[in-house]
């Protein structure tokens, strides 16, 4: 399947279907993405695909890596199709960064404009609409923030703060991200593009109080432990939705 030129006179722009074709995406990523030793790119698959307004589409890829001795790891990468690529995206990723970091919770350090697909590909820490994610995904900064917050009493403070581990359990590019932070205990930290964190916190606590009083605690709603304005983040107890 040939890719139409995005710039050639009289040529049609690339079709969004190309973004869903592994045989097209795989060699383009192979040319642009530099993986640390001993990892190499093996396969690419589409996990999710959904439309946005004004001809924009979002794609989430599963990228399968192979390491030394046949070790495998599956990581995810977000892509956003728009033709032409938005000027703000081009500015944010003017210096293409294809030097990937393979972290425990996925790829980091990736920010690419792939003109052949009219796509922007980036890892959560390069999200231009949520720039604080780079700090939130920094273990040292998260340990410092959580150690200073009221949530520190749950996951460890003082001597335990350096042992806090955070990983991504949910991510919608440019909108929200959920981190699981583990230390002596576990909390969930939800960070948003806008300033809705305090409203979310009040809703969680109101619902927790309501179900505790009305249902004898059989339905457990996670309570808000703190709000971190620096990250537009609400920190929640790690509670199951229902204990029944």
Protein Blocks (a to p, Z undefined) as FASTA:
>chain_A
ZZddfkbghiacddfklmmmmklmmmmmmmmmccddfbdcfbdcdfbdcddeehiacddd
ddddddehhiacdddddddddddddfklmmmmmpacfbdcddfkbcehiacddfknopac
ddfklcfklmmlmmmmmmklmmmmmmmmmklmmnoghjlmmmpccddfbdcehibccddd
ddfbccdddddfblmlmmmmmmmmmmmmmmmmmnnomaccdddfbdcfklopacdddddf
bfZZ
